[in-house]
Amino acid sequence: MEQSNLKNNVALKNEPHHSVKVRVDPFYSKENLQYIRDGIAALDAGLGVEHDIKDA
């Protein structure tokens, strides 16, 4: 049984690297997170303006 696991591990290691697709969510980019932090700081400092939600 241990030998069959070894064969499976070797098969996985031989897969081409491009077969794995990685997607990065732009919401978590450094720039966007800093923009959100700056907005929170502005609201905490009383610089926010209250308004109604607009329909798209």
CHARMM-style PDB file with segment names, atoms N, HN, CA, C and O in Angstrom:
ATOM      1  N   MET     1       0.826  -1.201   0.000  1.00  0.00      PROA
ATOM      2  CA  MET     1       0.000   0.000   0.000  1.00  0.00      PROA
ATOM      3  C   MET     1       0.866   1.260   0.000  1.00  0.00      PROA
ATOM      4  O   MET     1       0.541   2.245  -0.663  1.00  0.00      PROA
ATOM      5  N   GLU     2       1.934   1.223   0.723  1.00  0.00      PROA
ATOM      6  HN  GLU     2       2.199   0.423   1.262  1.00  0.00      PROA
ATOM      7  CA  GLU     2       2.819   2.372   0.759  1.00  0.00      PROA
ATOM      8  C   GLU     2       3.388   2.670  -0.628  1.00  0.00      PROA
ATOM      9  O   GLU     2       3.589   3.832  -0.982  1.00  0.00      PROA
ATOM     10  N   GLN     3       3.640   1.644  -1.395  1.00  0.00      PROA
ATOM     11  HN  GLN     3       3.476   0.701  -1.107  1.00  0.00      PROA
ATOM     12  CA  GLN     3       4.184   1.819  -2.731  1.00  0.00      PROA
ATOM     13  C   GLN     3       3.178   2.536  -3.641  1.00  0.00      PROA
ATOM     14  O   GLN     3       3.577   3.382  -4.441  1.00  0.00      PROA
ATOM     15  N   SER     4       1.889   2.215  -3.537  1.00  0.00      PROA
ATOM     16  HN  SER     4       1.565   1.528  -2.887  1.00  0.00      PROA
ATOM     17  CA  SER     4       0.899   2.883  -4.375  1.00  0.00      PROA
ATOM     18  C   SER     4       0.789   4.361  -4.006  1.00  0.00      PROA
ATOM     19  O   SER     4       0.569   5.192  -4.887  1.00  0.00      PROA
ATOM     20  N   ASN     5       0.936   4.706  -2.739  1.00  0.00      PROA
ATOM     21  HN  ASN     5       1.115   4.031  -2.023  1.00  0.00      PROA
ATOM     22  CA  ASN     5       0.938   6.115  -2.346  1.00  0.00      PROA
ATOM     23  C   ASN     5       2.135   6.835  -2.946  1.00  0.00      PROA
ATOM     24  O   ASN     5       2.027   7.984  -3.374  1.00  0.00      PROA
ATOM     25  N   LEU     6       3.260   6.164  -2.976  1.00  0.00      PROA
ATOM     26  HN  LEU     6       3.348   5.230  -2.629  1.00  0.00      PROA
ATOM     27  CA  LEU     6       4.456   6.759  -3.565  1.00  0.00      PROA
ATOM     28  C   LEU     6       4.232   7.048  -5.048  1.00  0.00      PROA
ATOM     29  O   LEU     6       4.631   8.105  -5.538  1.00  0.00      PROA
ATOM     30  N   LYS     7       3.606   6.132  -5.756  1.00  0.00      PROA
ATOM     31  HN  LYS     7       3.281   5.274  -5.358  1.00  0.00      PROA
ATOM     32  CA  LYS     7       3.321   6.351  -7.176  1.00  0.00      PROA
ATOM     33  C   LYS     7       2.401   7.553  -7.355  1.00  0.00      PROA
ATOM     34  O   LYS     7       2.605   8.350  -8.271  1.00  0.00      PROA
ATOM     35  N   ASN     8       1.386   7.698  -6.492  1.00  0.00      PROA
ATOM     36  HN  ASN     8       1.220   7.050  -5.748  1.00  0.00      PROA
ATOM     37  CA  ASN     8       0.475   8.836  -6.588  1.00  0.00      PROA
ATOM     38  C   ASN     8       1.211  10.145  -6.344  1.00  0.00      PROA
ATOM     39  O   ASN     8       0.963  11.137  -7.030  1.00  0.00      PROA
ATOM     40  N   ASN     9       2.110  10.152  -5.372  1.00  0.00      PROA
ATOM     41  HN  ASN     9       2.311   9.347  -4.815  1.00  0.00      PROA
ATOM     42  CA  ASN     9       2.872  11.366  -5.084  1.00  0.00      PROA
ATOM     43  C   ASN     9       3.751  11.755  -6.261  1.00  0.00      PROA
ATOM     44  O   ASN     9       3.859  12.935  -6.593  1.00  0.00      PROA
ATOM     45  N   VAL    10       4.369  10.789  -6.884  1.00  0.00      PROA
ATOM     46  HN  VAL    10       4.282   9.830  -6.615  1.00  0.00      PROA
ATOM     47  CA  VAL    10       5.223  11.064  -8.038  1.00  0.00      PROA
ATOM     48  C   VAL    10       4.390  11.619  -9.180  1.00  0.00      PROA
ATOM     49  O   VAL    10       4.824  12.542  -9.869  1.00  0.00      PROA
ATOM     50  N   ALA    11       3.206  11.072  -9.391  1.00  0.00      PROA
ATOM     51  HN  ALA    11       2.853  10.321  -8.832  1.00  0.00      PROA
ATOM     52  CA  ALA    11       2.348  11.557 -10.465  1.00  0.00      PROA
ATOM     53  C   ALA    11       1.955  13.012 -10.231  1.00  0.00      PROA
ATOM     54  O   ALA    11       1.892  13.799 -11.176  1.00  0.00      PROA
ATOM     55  N   LEU    12       1.693  13.369  -8.987  1.00  0.00      PROA
ATOM     56  HN  LEU    12       1.744  12.730  -8.220  1.00  0.00      PROA
ATOM     57  CA  LEU    12       1.322  14.749  -8.688  1.00  0.00      PROA
ATOM     58  C   LEU    12       2.496  15.690  -8.902  1.00  0.00      PROA
ATOM     59  O   LEU    12       2.319  16.814  -9.372  1.00  0.00      PROA
ATOM     60  N   LYS    13       3.674  15.241  -8.564  1.00  0.00      PROA
ATOM     61  HN  LYS    13       3.818  14.328  -8.183  1.00  0.00      PROA
ATOM     62  CA  LYS    13       4.854  16.092  -8.726  1.00  0.00      PROA
ATOM     63  C   LYS    13       5.204  16.305 -10.186  1.00  0.00      PROA
ATOM     64  O   LYS    13       5.842  17.300 -10.531  1.00  0.00      PROA
ATOM     65  N   ASN    14       4.797  15.386 -11.048  1.00  0.00      PROA
ATOM     66  HN  ASN    14       4.279  14.578 -10.768  1.00  0.00      PROA
ATOM     67  CA  ASN    14       5.110  15.507 -12.463  1.00  0.00      PROA
ATOM     68  C   ASN    14       4.102  16.360 -13.226  1.00  0.00      PROA
ATOM     69  O   ASN    14       4.275  16.583 -14.424  1.00  0.00      PROA
ATOM     70  N   GLU    15       3.070  16.834 -12.571  1.00  0.00      PROA
ATOM     71  HN  GLU    15       2.930  16.653 -11.597  1.00  0.00      PROA
ATOM     72  CA  GLU    15       2.087  17.690 -13.235  1.00  0.00      PROA
ATOM     73  C   GLU    15       2.751  19.017 -13.609  1.00  0.00      PROA
ATOM     74  O   GLU    15       3.562  19.534 -12.841  1.00  0.00      PROA
ATOM     75  N   PRO    16       2.428  19.564 -14.752  1.00  0.00      PROA
ATOM     76  CA  PRO    16       3.001  20.867 -15.123  1.00  0.00      PROA
ATOM     77  C   PRO    16       2.500  21.975 -14.186  1.00  0.00      PROA
ATOM     78  O   PRO    16       1.363  21.941 -13.717  1.00  0.00      PROA
ATOM     79  N   HSD    17       3.345  22.927 -13.932  1.00  0.00      PROA
ATOM     80  HN  HSD    17       4.269  22.955 -14.313  1.00  0.00      PROA
ATOM     81  CA  HSD    17       3.007  24.011 -13.002  1.00  0.00      PROA
ATOM     82  C   HSD    17       1.845  24.869 -13.495  1.00  0.00      PROA
ATOM     83  O   HSD    17       1.092  25.409 -12.684  1.00  0.00      PROA
ATOM     84  N   HSD    18       1.693  25.001 -14.784  1.00  0.00      PROA
ATOM     85  HN  HSD    18       2.305  24.563 -15.443  1.00  0.00      PROA
ATOM     86  CA  HSD    18       0.631  25.847 -15.319  1.00  0.00      PROA
ATOM     87  C   HSD    18      -0.754  25.229 -15.159  1.00  0.00      PROA
ATOM     88  O   HSD    18      -1.755  25.865 -15.487  1.00  0.00      PROA
ATOM     89  N   SER    19      -0.822  23.989 -14.654  1.00  0.00      PROA
ATOM     90  HN  SER    19      -0.008  23.472 -14.387  1.00  0.00      PROA
ATOM     91  CA  SER    19      -2.126  23.358 -14.500  1.00  0.00      PROA
ATOM     92  C   SER    19      -2.885  23.904 -13.289  1.00  0.00      PROA
ATOM     93  O   SER    19      -4.081  23.653 -13.145  1.00  0.00      PROA
ATOM     94  N   VAL    20      -2.204  24.641 -12.425  1.00  0.00      PROA
ATOM     95  HN  VAL    20      -1.232  24.845 -12.542  1.00  0.00      PROA
ATOM     96  CA  VAL    20      -2.838  25.210 -11.243  1.00  0.00      PROA
ATOM     97  C   VAL    20      -3.106  26.684 -11.514  1.00  0.00      PROA
ATOM     98  O   VAL    20      -2.189  27.451 -11.808  1.00  0.00      PROA
ATOM     99  N   LYS    21      -4.364  27.065 -11.413  1.00  0.00      PROA
ATOM    100  HN  LYS    21      -5.109  26.442 -11.175  1.00  0.00      PROA
ATOM    101  CA  LYS    21      -4.724  28.458 -11.653  1.00  0.00      PROA
ATOM    102  C   LYS    21      -4.939  29.149 -10.312  1.00  0.00      PROA
ATOM    103  O   LYS    21      -5.694  28.670  -9.466  1.00  0.00      PROA
ATOM    104  N   VAL    22      -4.271  30.269 -10.132  1.00  0.00      PROA
ATOM    105  HN  VAL    22      -3.657  30.658 -10.819  1.00  0.00      PROA
ATOM    106  CA  VAL    22      -4.386  31.028  -8.894  1.00  0.00      PROA
ATOM    107  C   VAL    22      -5.028  32.363  -9.238  1.00  0.00      PROA
ATOM    108  O   VAL    22      -4.568  33.085 -10.123  1.00  0.00      PROA
ATOM    109  N   ARG    23      -6.086  32.670  -8.528  1.00  0.00      PROA
ATOM    110  HN  ARG    23      -6.459  32.083  -7.809  1.00  0.00      PROA
ATOM    111  CA  ARG    23      -6.757  33.952  -8.733  1.00  0.00      PROA
ATOM    112  C   ARG    23      -6.575  34.787  -7.483  1.00  0.00      PROA
ATOM    113  O   ARG    23      -6.706  34.283  -6.368  1.00  0.00      PROA
ATOM    114  N   VAL    24      -6.278  36.039  -7.663  1.00  0.00      PROA
ATOM    115  HN  VAL    24      -6.172  36.449  -8.569  1.00  0.00      PROA
ATOM    116  CA  VAL    24      -6.104  36.948  -6.548  1.00  0.00      PROA
ATOM    117  C   VAL    24      -7.277  37.918  -6.548  1.00  0.00      PROA
ATOM    118  O   VAL    24      -7.583  38.542  -7.564  1.00  0.00      PROA
ATOM    119  N   ASP    25      -7.914  38.032  -5.425  1.00  0.00      PROA
ATOM    120  HN  ASP    25      -7.665  37.525  -4.599  1.00  0.00      PROA
ATOM    121  CA  ASP    25      -9.044  38.942  -5.291  1.00  0.00      PROA
ATOM    122  C   ASP    25      -8.515  40.367  -5.147  1.00  0.00      PROA
ATOM    123  O   ASP    25      -7.808  40.653  -4.180  1.00  0.00      PROA
ATOM    124  N   PRO    26      -8.836  41.275  -6.082  1.00  0.00      PROA
ATOM    125  CA  PRO    26      -8.308  42.642  -6.019  1.00  0.00      PROA
ATOM    126  C   PRO    26      -8.775  43.405  -4.778  1.00  0.00      PROA
ATOM    127  O   PRO    26      -8.178  44.423  -4.428  1.00  0.00      PROA
ATOM    128  N   PHE    27      -9.823  42.938  -4.112  1.00  0.00      PROA
ATOM    129  HN  PHE    27     -10.308  42.111  -4.397  1.00  0.00      PROA
ATOM    130  CA  PHE    27     -10.285  43.598  -2.895  1.00  0.00      PROA
ATOM    131  C   PHE    27      -9.188  43.620  -1.849  1.00  0.00      PROA
ATOM    132  O   PHE    27      -9.097  44.568  -1.069  1.00  0.00      PROA
ATOM    133  N   TYR    28      -8.351  42.590  -1.819  1.00  0.00      PROA
ATOM    134  HN  TYR    28      -8.424  41.819  -2.452  1.00  0.00      PROA
ATOM    135  CA  TYR    28      -7.323  42.460  -0.797  1.00  0.00      PROA
ATOM    136  C   TYR    28      -5.967  43.007  -1.233  1.00  0.00      PROA
ATOM    137  O   TYR    28      -4.955  42.716  -0.595  1.00  0.00      PROA
ATOM    138  N   SER    29      -5.928  43.787  -2.299  1.00  0.00      PROA
ATOM    139  HN  SER    29      -6.750  44.023  -2.817  1.00  0.00      PROA
ATOM    140  CA  SER    29      -4.665  44.389  -2.725  1.00  0.00      PROA
ATOM    141  C   SER    29      -4.226  45.422  -1.687  1.00  0.00      PROA
ATOM    142  O   SER    29      -5.056  45.977  -0.966  1.00  0.00      PROA
ATOM    143  N   LYS    30      -2.922  45.677  -1.616  1.00  0.00      PROA
ATOM    144  HN  LYS    30      -2.248  45.227  -2.201  1.00  0.00      PROA
ATOM    145  CA  LYS    30      -2.390  46.658  -0.658  1.00  0.00      PROA
ATOM    146  C   LYS    30      -3.049  48.021  -0.862  1.00  0.00      PROA
ATOM    147  O   LYS    30      -3.422  48.697   0.097  1.00  0.00      PROA
ATOM    148  N   GLU    31      -3.183  48.405  -2.126  1.00  0.00      PROA
ATOM    149  HN  GLU    31      -2.880  47.855  -2.904  1.00  0.00      PROA
ATOM    150  CA  GLU    31      -3.739  49.727  -2.437  1.00  0.00      PROA
ATOM    151  C   GLU    31      -5.190  49.845  -1.970  1.00  0.00      PROA
ATOM    152  O   GLU    31      -5.573  50.857  -1.382  1.00  0.00      PROA
ATOM    153  N   ASN    32      -5.984  48.830  -2.226  1.00  0.00      PROA
ATOM    154  HN  ASN    32      -5.673  48.008  -2.703  1.00  0.00      PROA
ATOM    155  CA  ASN    32      -7.392  48.900  -1.845  1.00  0.00      PROA
ATOM    156  C   ASN    32      -7.556  48.864  -0.325  1.00  0.00      PROA
ATOM    157  O   ASN    32      -8.379  49.595   0.226  1.00  0.00      PROA
ATOM    158  N   LEU    33      -6.777  48.017   0.357  1.00  0.00      PROA
ATOM    159  HN  LEU    33      -6.108  47.423  -0.091  1.00  0.00      PROA
ATOM    160  CA  LEU    33      -6.873  47.967   1.814  1.00  0.00      PROA
ATOM    161  C   LEU    33      -6.463  49.295   2.430  1.00  0.00      PROA
ATOM    162  O   LEU    33      -7.057  49.725   3.419  1.00  0.00      PROA
ATOM    163  N   GLN    34      -5.452  49.955   1.861  1.00  0.00      PROA
ATOM    164  HN  GLN    34      -4.969  49.606   1.057  1.00  0.00      PROA
ATOM    165  CA  GLN    34      -5.057  51.269   2.372  1.00  0.00      PROA
ATOM    166  C   GLN    34      -6.157  52.292   2.122  1.00  0.00      PROA
ATOM    167  O   GLN    34      -6.414  53.141   2.976  1.00  0.00      PROA
ATOM    168  N   TYR    35      -6.810  52.225   0.963  1.00  0.00      PROA
ATOM    169  HN  TYR    35      -6.601  51.535   0.269  1.00  0.00      PROA
ATOM    170  CA  TYR    35      -7.925  53.115   0.652  1.00  0.00      PROA
ATOM    171  C   TYR    35      -9.047  52.940   1.675  1.00  0.00      PROA
ATOM    172  O   TYR    35      -9.636  53.922   2.126  1.00  0.00      PROA
ATOM    173  N   ILE    36      -9.338  51.709   2.034  1.00  0.00      PROA
ATOM    174  HN  ILE    36      -8.860  50.911   1.668  1.00  0.00      PROA
ATOM    175  CA  ILE    36     -10.382  51.432   3.025  1.00  0.00      PROA
ATOM    176  C   ILE    36      -9.970  51.966   4.395  1.00  0.00      PROA
ATOM    177  O   ILE    36     -10.779  52.581   5.091  1.00  0.00      PROA
ATOM    178  N   ARG    37      -8.703  51.730   4.789  1.00  0.00      PROA
ATOM    179  HN  ARG    37      -8.046  51.230   4.224  1.00  0.00      PROA
ATOM    180  CA  ARG    37      -8.220  52.246   6.079  1.00  0.00      PROA
ATOM    181  C   ARG    37      -8.297  53.768   6.128  1.00  0.00      PROA
ATOM    182  O   ARG    37      -8.699  54.339   7.142  1.00  0.00      PROA
ATOM    183  N   ASP    38      -7.914  54.423   5.037  1.00  0.00      PROA
ATOM    184  HN  ASP    38      -7.588  53.959   4.214  1.00  0.00      PROA
ATOM    185  CA  ASP    38      -7.975  55.884   4.978  1.00  0.00      PROA
ATOM    186  C   ASP    38      -9.423  56.366   5.104  1.00  0.00      PROA
ATOM    187  O   ASP    38      -9.693  57.357   5.783  1.00  0.00      PROA
ATOM    188  N   GLY    39     -10.340  55.670   4.456  1.00  0.00      PROA
ATOM    189  HN  GLY    39     -10.120  54.865   3.905  1.00  0.00      PROA
ATOM    190  CA  GLY    39     -11.753  56.040   4.548  1.00  0.00      PROA
ATOM    191  C   GLY    39     -12.286  55.880   5.962  1.00  0.00      PROA
ATOM    192  O   GLY    39     -13.040  56.725   6.442  1.00  0.00      PROA
ATOM    193  N   ILE    40     -11.903  54.809   6.625  1.00  0.00      PROA
ATOM    194  HN  ILE    40     -11.290  54.121   6.234  1.00  0.00      PROA
ATOM    195  CA  ILE    40     -12.337  54.588   8.010  1.00  0.00      PROA
ATOM    196  C   ILE    40     -11.772  55.682   8.909  1.00  0.00      PROA
ATOM    197  O   ILE    40     -12.473  56.202   9.777  1.00  0.00      PROA
ATOM    198  N   ALA    41     -10.508  56.029   8.702  1.00  0.00      PROA
ATOM    199  HN  ALA    41      -9.938  55.606   7.997  1.00  0.00      PROA
ATOM    200  CA  ALA    41      -9.887  57.088   9.503  1.00  0.00      PROA
ATOM    201  C   ALA    41     -10.611  58.419   9.288  1.00  0.00      PROA
ATOM    202  O   ALA    41     -10.826  59.170  10.239  1.00  0.00      PROA
ATOM    203  N   ALA    42     -10.983  58.707   8.052  1.00  0.00      PROA
ATOM    204  HN  ALA    42     -10.809  58.097   7.280  1.00  0.00      PROA
ATOM    205  CA  ALA    42     -11.704  59.950   7.761  1.00  0.00      PROA
ATOM    206  C   ALA    42     -13.062  59.951   8.448  1.00  0.00      PROA
ATOM    207  O   ALA    42     -13.473  60.971   9.001  1.00  0.00      PROA
ATOM    208  N   LEU    43     -13.759  58.832   8.420  1.00  0.00      PROA
ATOM    209  HN  LEU    43     -13.426  58.004   7.970  1.00  0.00      PROA
ATOM    210  CA  LEU    43     -15.053  58.747   9.098  1.00  0.00      PROA
ATOM    211  C   LEU    43     -14.892  58.899  10.608  1.00  0.00      PROA
ATOM    212  O   LEU    43     -15.678  59.589  11.257  1.00  0.00      PROA
ATOM    213  N   ASP    44     -13.874  58.254  11.160  1.00  0.00      PROA
ATOM    214  HN  ASP    44     -13.235  57.693  10.634  1.00  0.00      PROA
ATOM    215  CA  ASP    44     -13.617  58.369  12.599  1.00  0.00      PROA
ATOM    216  C   ASP    44     -13.273  59.802  13.001  1.00  0.00      PROA
ATOM    217  O   ASP    44     -13.547  60.217  14.127  1.00  0.00      PROA
ATOM    218  N   ALA    45     -12.676  60.552  12.084  1.00  0.00      PROA
ATOM    219  HN  ALA    45     -12.454  60.215  11.169  1.00  0.00      PROA
ATOM    220  CA  ALA    45     -12.310  61.940  12.352  1.00  0.00      PROA
ATOM    221  C   ALA    45     -13.479  62.894  12.119  1.00  0.00      PROA
ATOM    222  O   ALA    45     -13.322  64.108  12.256  1.00  0.00      PROA
ATOM    223  N   GLY    46     -14.644  62.360  11.769  1.00  0.00      PROA
ATOM    224  HN  GLY    46     -14.771  61.375  11.657  1.00  0.00      PROA
ATOM    225  CA  GLY    46     -15.820  63.192  11.557  1.00  0.00      PROA
ATOM    226  C   GLY    46     -15.879  63.845  10.191  1.00  0.00      PROA
ATOM    227  O   GLY    46     -16.616  64.813  10.003  1.00  0.00      PROA
ATOM    228  N   LEU    47     -15.125  63.341   9.244  1.00  0.00      PROA
ATOM    229  HN  LEU    47     -14.526  62.555   9.397  1.00  0.00      PROA
ATOM    230  CA  LEU    47     -15.085  63.954   7.912  1.00  0.00      PROA
ATOM    231  C   LEU    47     -16.064  63.327   6.930  1.00  0.00      PROA
ATOM    232  O   LEU    47     -16.050  63.675   5.749  1.00  0.00      PROA
ATOM    233  N   GLY    48     -16.906  62.419   7.383  1.00  0.00      PROA
ATOM    234  HN  GLY    48     -16.917  62.137   8.342  1.00  0.00      PROA
ATOM    235  CA  GLY    48     -17.865  61.768   6.502  1.00  0.00      PROA
ATOM    236  C   GLY    48     -19.069  62.648   6.221  1.00  0.00      PROA
ATOM    237  O   GLY    48     -19.386  63.545   7.002  1.00  0.00      PROA
ATOM    238  N   VAL    49     -19.726  62.397   5.124  1.00  0.00      PROA
ATOM    239  HN  VAL    49     -19.468  61.669   4.489  1.00  0.00      PROA
ATOM    240  CA  VAL    49     -20.934  63.116   4.750  1.00  0.00      PROA
ATOM    241  C   VAL    49     -22.053  62.092   4.598  1.00  0.00      PROA
ATOM    242  O   VAL    49     -21.941  61.163   3.798  1.00  0.00      PROA
ATOM    243  N   GLU    50     -23.118  62.254   5.352  1.00  0.00      PROA
ATOM    244  HN  GLU    50     -23.210  63.009   6.002  1.00  0.00      PROA
ATOM    245  CA  GLU    50     -24.239  61.324   5.283  1.00  0.00      PROA
ATOM    246  C   GLU    50     -25.063  61.604   4.026  1.00  0.00      PROA
ATOM    247  O   GLU    50     -25.332  62.757   3.691  1.00  0.00      PROA
ATOM    248  N   HSD    51     -25.459  60.531   3.337  1.00  0.00      PROA
ATOM    249  HN  HSD    51     -25.241  59.594   3.609  1.00  0.00      PROA
ATOM    250  CA  HSD    51     -26.304  60.675   2.154  1.00  0.00      PROA
ATOM    251  C   HSD    51     -27.125  59.416   1.985  1.00  0.00      PROA
ATOM    252  O   HSD    51     -26.815  58.381   2.576  1.00  0.00      PROA
ATOM    253  N   ASP    52     -28.182  59.500   1.172  1.00  0.00      PROA
ATOM    254  HN  ASP    52     -28.434  60.341   0.692  1.00  0.00      PROA
ATOM    255  CA  ASP    52     -29.012  58.341   0.886  1.00  0.00      PROA
ATOM    256  C   ASP    52     -28.296  57.432  -0.107  1.00  0.00      PROA
ATOM    257  O   ASP    52     -27.436  57.873  -0.869  1.00  0.00      PROA
ATOM    258  N   ILE    53     -28.667  56.154  -0.081  1.00  0.00      PROA
ATOM    259  HN  ILE    53     -29.366  55.796   0.538  1.00  0.00      PROA
ATOM    260  CA  ILE    53     -28.120  55.218  -1.042  1.00  0.00      PROA
ATOM    261  C   ILE    53     -28.742  55.487  -2.397  1.00  0.00      PROA
ATOM    262  O   ILE    53     -29.958  55.633  -2.516  1.00  0.00      PROA
ATOM    263  N   LYS    54     -27.905  55.552  -3.411  1.00  0.00      PROA
ATOM    264  HN  LYS    54     -26.916  55.433  -3.314  1.00  0.00      PROA
ATOM    265  CA  LYS    54     -28.377  55.824  -4.777  1.00  0.00      PROA
ATOM    266  C   LYS    54     -28.584  54.528  -5.515  1.00  0.00      PROA
ATOM    267  O   LYS    54     -27.776  53.608  -5.389  1.00  0.00      PROA
ATOM    268  N   ASP    55     -29.664  54.432  -6.294  1.00  0.00      PROA
ATOM    269  HN  ASP    55     -30.321  55.180  -6.397  1.00  0.00      PROA
ATOM    270  CA  ASP    55     -29.891  53.271  -7.134  1.00  0.00      PROA
ATOM    271  C   ASP    55     -28.950  53.311  -8.319  1.00  0.00      PROA
ATOM    272  O   ASP    55     -28.637  54.378  -8.848  1.00  0.00      PROA
ATOM    273  N   ALA    56     -28.506  52.146  -8.723  1.00  0.00      PROA
ATOM    274  HN  ALA    56     -28.760  51.280  -8.293  1.00  0.00      PROA
ATOM    275  CA  ALA    56     -27.578  52.084  -9.877  1.00  0.00      PROA
ATOM    276  C   ALA    56     -28.327  52.178 -11.181  1.00  0.00      PROA
ATOM    277  OT1 ALA    56     -27.715  52.144 -12.249  1.00  0.00      PROA
TER     278      ALA     56
END
